[in-house]
Amino acid sequence: MKNWTNTHVLILGAARQGIALARWLSRHGAIVTLNDSRPEAELAPAKQALADMNVKFVAGGHPLELLDGCDVLCPSGGVPLTLPIVEEAVKRGIPLSNDSQIFMEVVPCRTIGITGSAGKTTTTTLVGNMASLSIANRSYTGGNIGDPLINYVDDMTTDDIAVMELSSFQLEQMNISPNIAAILNITPNHLDRHGTMEAYTNAKARILEFQSEKDTAVLGRDDSGAWGLKNKVKGNLLAFSLHDLDEGLNGAYLHDGLLSLRDGFAYVPLLMRERVQLRGDHNVANVLAAFAVGHAADFKLDDMLEAVEEFRGVPHRLELVRELRGVRWYNDSIATAPERSMAAIHSFTEPIVLMLGGRDKNLPWGDLAKLVHERVDHVVVFGEAGEMIQKTITGFSGVGAVDIRRAKTLEEAVSLAAEIASRGEVVLLSPGGTSFDEFKDFSERGEAFRKWVSELS
């Protein structure tokens, strides 16, 4: 849709995405209602942010009568499509959209979209850094991270570039694909929302579905979920891998400790692995993905190399908080699935005191329990999923004995971990669960962890 004048739009969710979309639509003549299940008092920040806009607020629930006269329904990313008001809208034939879809309908410049079960924030941030160095005009990075890009779309020109992190929640409503689309990996995640791996994979696959022959797809060669979608690629295919690429396959790969790039008969050595400042094989894979995306976008090689060598990671992803009495404390709050906690564990050779907890997303914990028995001496579980995680680990008949302590809250878990940890060990907050039992998001949880760790004496 290009003309929103006098269009009645109902937006569900008055958080970051909903506020940005309400502002943009209101500026473009739409009649906007912003609806949130939270009580009126909790919407004060949203109301203040939109004080200069003609936006109607409805709080405390999702009454179906809001659909009367509604032309478009826009659920924010965190709003499940199984919500009765969404299902009723579908029954009535009311089209669904979201901030990313509307952004893609009007964006004038090239777009890069990055999705995956893990690593997309790191990869998107790094590609954004590459773009900011390499593009003569302006580059914009956002989407599922940072600011929704619809905040800036009216200022964009054809010579700019937009780099977007896209979640499965956003993609399942979209029918436009970015010019360069990357799928890093597809492993069990958000099954509490999607129900099955098939539905989750189908949501991720939509990033490729609407590409043309002129577009490029970047897929993780080492991940069966991502690589299994190669038959959906309509344009150019690039891969990235921690191993040599198959003959005839172009992309970025690791060979004898050297990150390299291949395109047809052209071979470009990039940099040695030790120049990557991030811990873990998974982060080397993220860097390789960024190189493949940057190559597809025609970024200058020197600018890509500079971005990688200067990159120290993103907040809340294996972030060193402090060292106290020979113990190093790491914040990996962004790890909201067991698979991400496993990647974090593999990033260390030191003895680990592991902090697991939060809210479960109906994901399998068995592989993590096995790894804990192999690699971890002490575990502190906390939050809503604490008891379940404790039972899963203690019920696993693996090698090694694991000391497990249980705390109700993250703050209590920090205190327990401080009692346990000895010089030369690492305390690793890599929860494996979401933050929603105690915090509004992983970022707030990570900041609270930083604060409590910094107060230890």
C-alpha positions in Angstrom: 0.0 0.0 0.0 1.4 3.4 -1.0 -1.4 5.8 0.2 -2.4 5.5 3.8 -4.6 8.6 3.9 -7.8 7.9 6.0 -6.9 4.2 6.3 -8.1 2.8 9.6 -5.1 0.9 11.1 -5.2 -1.1 14.3 -1.7 -1.8 15.8 -1.3 -4.4 18.5 1.5 -3.8 21.0 2.7 -0.4 22.2 6.4 -1.2 22.5 9.3 -0.2 20.2 7.8 -1.5 16.9 4.3 -0.4 17.6 5.2 3.1 18.6 7.5 3.6 15.5 4.8 2.3 13.1 2.0 4.4 14.8 4.2 7.5 14.3 4.9 6.9 10.7 1.3 5.9 9.7 -0.1 8.9 11.6 2.3 11.2 9.7 1.1 9.6 6.4 -2.5 10.3 7.1 -3.7 7.0 8.6 -6.3 6.9 11.4 -4.4 4.9 14.0 -5.5 3.0 17.1 -2.7 1.6 19.3 -3.9 -1.3 21.4 -2.0 -3.0 24.2 -3.1 -5.6 26.8 -1.2 -3.8 29.6 -3.1 -1.5 31.9 -3.4 2.2 31.1 -0.7 3.3 33.6 2.0 1.2 31.9 1.4 2.9 28.6 2.5 6.3 29.8 5.9 6.2 28.0 4.2 5.2 24.7 1.7 8.0 25.1 4.5 10.5 25.8 6.4 9.3 22.7 3.4 9.9 20.5 2.0 13.0 22.3 2.4 15.1 19.1 0.6 12.5 17.0 -3.2 11.9 16.5 -3.1 8.3 17.8 -5.9 6.7 19.8 -4.9 4.4 22.7 -6.8 1.3 24.0 -5.4 -0.5 27.0 -6.2 -3.4 29.2 -7.1 -6.1 26.6 -7.9 -6.7 22.9 -11.7 -6.2 22.5 -12.9 -7.6 19.1 -15.0 -4.5 18.4 -11.7 -2.7 17.6 -11.9 -4.6 14.3 -15.1 -2.8 13.3 -14.1 -0.5 10.5 -10.5 -1.6 10.6 -8.8 -1.7 7.2 -5.4 -3.2 8.3 -4.3 -5.0 11.4 -0.6 -4.7 12.4 0.5 -7.1 15.2 3.9 -6.2 16.6 6.6 -8.9 16.6 5.9 -10.2 20.1 2.1 -10.6 19.5 1.2 -14.2 18.8 -1.0 -14.7 15.7 -3.1 -17.1 17.7 -4.5 -14.1 19.7 -8.3 -14.2 19.3 -8.4 -10.6 17.8 -5.8 -11.7 15.1 -7.7 -14.9 14.3 -10.9 -12.9 14.1 -9.3 -10.3 11.7 -8.2 -13.2 9.4 -11.7 -14.6 9.5 -13.1 -11.2 8.5 -10.5 -10.8 5.7 -8.7 -7.9 7.3 -5.1 -7.9 5.9 -2.2 -8.2 8.3 1.0 -6.2 8.1 3.8 -5.0 10.4 6.5 -2.3 10.5 9.0 -4.3 8.5 6.5 -5.1 5.7 5.4 -1.5 5.4 9.1 -0.3 5.5 9.8 -2.7 2.6 6.8 -1.4 0.6 8.2 2.1 0.6 12.0 1.8 1.0 13.8 3.5 -2.0 17.2 1.9 -1.6 18.9 -1.6 -1.6 18.0 -3.8 1.4 19.9 -6.5 3.2 17.9 -8.8 5.5 19.5 -11.3 8.0 17.7 -14.0 9.9 18.6 -17.1 11.8 18.0 -18.9 15.1 21.3 -17.6 16.4 23.9 -15.1 15.5 21.7 -12.7 13.6 22.3 -9.7 15.9 26.1 -10.1 15.8 26.1 -10.6 12.0 23.6 -7.7 11.3 25.7 -5.4 13.5 28.9 -6.3 11.8 27.4 -6.0 8.3 26.0 -2.6 9.4 29.5 -1.6 10.4 30.9 -2.7 7.1 28.2 -0.7 5.3 28.9 2.5 7.2 32.5 2.3 6.2 31.9 1.3 2.6 28.8 3.2 1.4 29.4 6.7 0.0 26.0 7.7 1.1 24.2 6.6 4.2 23.7 3.2 5.7 20.9 2.3 8.2 20.9 -0.7 10.5 17.9 -1.8 12.5 14.8 -3.9 12.3 14.6 -6.5 15.1 17.5 -4.7 16.7 18.0 -1.1 17.5 15.4 1.3 16.0 12.7 0.1 13.6 13.9 1.3 10.2 10.5 2.8 9.4 11.6 5.7 11.7 14.1 6.7 9.0 12.6 5.6 5.7 11.3 9.0 4.7 14.9 10.3 4.8 16.4 7.5 2.7 17.5 7.9 -0.9 18.2 5.5 -3.7 21.9 5.5 -3.0 21.6 4.5 0.6 21.5 0.9 2.0 19.4 -0.6 4.7 20.6 -3.6 6.8 17.8 -5.3 8.7 17.7 -8.1 11.3 14.5 -10.0 10.7 12.9 -12.4 13.2 10.6 -15.3 12.3 7.7 -13.3 14.0 8.2 -10.4 11.5 8.8 -12.7 8.5 5.7 -14.7 8.9 3.6 -11.6 7.9 5.8 -10.4 5.1 5.5 -10.8 1.3 8.5 -8.7 0.2 12.0 -10.1 0.4 15.2 -8.0 0.7 17.7 -7.8 -2.2 20.3 -9.7 -0.2 18.7 -12.3 2.1 20.8 -14.3 4.6 19.7 -17.3 6.6 22.4 -18.2 9.1 20.9 -21.3 10.7 17.6 -22.8 11.7 17.6 -24.7 14.9 14.8 -25.2 17.5 13.6 -21.9 18.8 10.3 -20.1 19.5 8.4 -23.3 19.4 6.1 -21.9 22.0 5.1 -19.4 19.3 5.3 -21.5 16.0 4.3 -24.9 17.4 6.4 -27.0 15.1 9.8 -26.9 13.5 8.1 -27.0 10.1 6.1 -23.9 10.8 9.2 -22.1 12.3 11.3 -23.1 9.2 8.5 -21.9 6.9 8.5 -18.5 8.6 12.3 -18.2 8.2 12.1 -19.3 4.5 9.8 -16.3 3.7 12.9 -14.1 3.6 13.8 -15.9 0.3 10.3 -16.5 -1.1 9.8 -13.2 -2.8 13.3 -12.6 -4.2 13.9 -12.3 -7.9 16.6 -13.7 -10.2 18.5 -10.4 -9.7 18.7 -11.0 -5.9 21.2 -12.9 -3.7 20.7 -15.4 -1.0 23.4 -16.3 1.6 23.0 -19.6 3.4 24.9 -21.3 6.2 26.5 -24.4 4.5 27.2 -26.1 7.9 23.6 -26.0 9.1 21.1 -28.5 7.7 18.1 -26.2 8.4 19.5 -23.2 6.4 21.2 -25.3 3.7 18.0 -27.3 3.2 16.4 -24.2 1.8 18.9 -23.9 -1.1 16.2 -25.1 -3.6 14.2 -22.0 -2.8 16.9 -19.6 -4.0 15.8 -17.8 -7.1 18.9 -15.7 -7.8 22.6 -15.9 -6.9 23.6 -18.3 -4.1 26.5 -17.6 -1.7 27.4 -19.9 1.2 29.6 -19.6 4.3 31.2 -22.4 6.2 33.9 -23.2 8.8 35.1 -25.8 6.2 36.2 -25.8 2.6 33.2 -25.1 0.2 31.9 -27.7 -2.2 33.4 -27.4 -5.7 31.5 -24.8 -7.7 30.0 -23.1 -4.6 30.9 -19.5 -4.0 31.1 -17.7 -0.7 33.2 -17.3 2.5 35.0 -20.2 4.3 37.7 -21.2 6.7 40.8 -23.1 5.5 43.8 -23.8 7.7 43.0 -20.9 10.0 42.5 -18.5 7.1 39.2 -16.8 6.4 38.8 -16.7 2.6 36.4 -15.8 -0.1 35.7 -17.5 -3.5 33.7 -16.2 -6.4 34.0 -18.2 -9.6 37.7 -18.5 -10.4 38.6 -15.5 -8.1 40.0 -16.5 -4.7 40.6 -13.8 -2.0 42.4 -14.5 1.3 40.7 -12.3 4.0 42.4 -12.6 7.4 43.7 -15.1 9.9 41.3 -16.5 12.4 43.2 -15.1 15.3 42.5 -11.5 14.0 38.8 -12.1 14.8 38.2 -10.6 18.2 35.2 -12.7 19.2 35.2 -16.0 21.1 34.0 -19.2 19.7 33.5 -21.0 16.3 30.0 -19.7 16.1 31.3 -16.2 16.0 33.8 -17.1 13.3 30.8 -18.4 11.3 29.0 -15.1 11.9 32.1 -13.2 10.6 32.2 -15.4 7.5 28.5 -14.8 6.9 29.1 -11.0 7.1 31.9 -11.3 4.6 29.6 -13.2 2.2 26.8 -10.6 2.6 29.3 -7.7 2.2 30.7 -9.3 -1.0 27.2 -9.6 -2.3 26.6 -5.9 -1.5 29.9 -4.9 -3.3 31.4 -3.5 -0.1 35.1 -2.6 -0.5 37.4 -5.4 0.8 39.5 -3.0 2.9 36.4 -1.6 4.6 35.1 -5.1 5.4 38.5 -6.1 6.9 38.6 -2.9 9.0 35.1 -3.5 10.3 35.9 -7.1 11.3 39.3 -6.3 13.0 37.7 -3.5 15.0 34.5 -5.4 16.0 34.3 -6.4 19.6 30.8 -7.9 19.6 27.4 -6.7 20.7 26.2 -6.0 24.2 24.9 -9.0 26.1 26.6 -11.5 23.8 29.6 -13.1 25.6 30.4 -9.7 27.0 33.1 -9.5 29.7 31.6 -7.6 32.6 34.6 -7.7 35.0 37.3 -9.7 36.6 37.1 -10.0 40.4 39.7 -12.0 42.4 40.8 -14.0 39.4 37.2 -14.8 38.3 35.9 -13.5 35.0 32.2 -12.7 34.7 30.6 -12.9 31.2 27.1 -11.6 30.2 25.5 -13.7 27.5 21.9 -12.7 28.3 21.0 -12.7 24.6 21.3 -16.6 24.7 17.5 -17.3 25.0 17.7 -20.9 23.6 19.6 -24.0 24.9 21.5 -24.2 21.6 22.9 -20.7 22.2 24.0 -21.6 25.7 25.9 -24.6 24.2 27.7 -22.3 21.7 28.7 -20.1 24.6 30.1 -23.1 26.6 32.1 -24.2 23.6 33.7 -20.7 23.5 35.7 -21.4 26.8 38.4 -23.7 27.8 38.4 -22.5 31.4 36.3 -24.1 34.2 32.8 -22.7 34.1 30.2 -21.7 36.6 27.1 -21.7 34.4 23.9 -19.7 35.1 20.8 -21.1 33.4 17.2 -20.0 33.7 14.4 -17.6 32.8 11.3 -18.8 30.9 11.4 -21.9 28.6 10.2 -21.7 25.0 9.2 -25.4 24.8 12.6 -26.2 23.5 14.7 -29.4 24.0 17.3 -29.2 26.8 18.7 -32.7 26.5 21.8 -31.8 24.4 22.7 -29.0 26.7 22.3 -31.3 29.8 24.8 -33.7 28.1 27.2 -30.9 27.4 26.9 -29.6 31.0 27.9 -33.0 32.3 30.9 -33.0 30.0 32.1 -29.5 30.4 30.6 -27.7 33.4 31.5 -28.2 37.1 28.9 -25.9 38.7 25.4 -24.8 37.6 23.2 -22.1 39.1 19.6 -22.3 37.9 17.1 -19.5 38.4 13.7 -18.2 37.4 10.6 -19.8 36.1 12.4 -22.6 34.3 14.9 -23.3 37.1 13.3 -26.4 38.5 12.7 -27.9 35.0 16.4 -27.3 34.0 17.6 -28.7 37.3 15.6 -31.9 36.8 16.8 -32.2 33.2 20.4 -32.0 34.2 20.2 -34.2 37.2 18.1 -36.7 35.3 20.7 -37.1 32.6 23.0 -40.1 33.1 26.1 -38.6 31.6 29.8 -38.5 32.6 30.9 -36.4 35.4 29.1 -35.0 38.5 27.7 -31.6 38.3 27.1 -29.4 41.3 23.7 -27.6 40.9 22.3 -24.8 43.0 18.9 -23.2 42.6 17.9 -19.5 43.0 14.5 -17.9 42.7 15.8 -14.7 41.0 18.8 -13.7 38.8 20.0 -11.4 41.6 20.1 -14.4 44.0 21.8 -16.5 41.3 24.6 -13.9 41.0 25.2 -14.1 44.8 25.3 -18.0 44.6 27.7 -17.9 41.7 30.0 -15.5 43.6 30.1 -18.0 46.5 31.0 -20.9 44.2 33.5 -19.4 41.8 37.2 -19.8 42.3 40.3 -18.1 40.8 40.8 -19.1 37.2 37.1 -19.9 36.6 34.6 -18.2 34.4 31.0 -17.3 35.6 28.9 -17.4 32.5 25.3 -16.0 32.3 24.0 -17.8 29.3 20.4 -18.5 30.3 18.9 -20.6 27.6 15.5 -19.2 28.4 13.8 -15.9 27.7 13.8 -13.0 30.2 10.0 -12.5 30.4 9.5 -14.2 33.8 11.5 -11.3 35.5 12.5 -8.7 32.9 11.0 -7.0 29.8 13.7 -8.3 27.5 17.2 -9.9 27.4 18.8 -6.4 27.4 17.2 -5.4 30.7 18.2 -8.8 32.1 21.8 -8.3 30.9 22.0 -4.8 32.4 20.7 -6.0 35.7 23.4 -8.7 35.7 26.1 -6.2 34.9 24.9 -4.0 37.8 24.8 -6.8 40.4 28.1 -8.2 39.2 29.7 -4.7 39.4 28.4 -4.4 43.0 30.2 -7.6 44.1 33.1 -6.9 46.5 
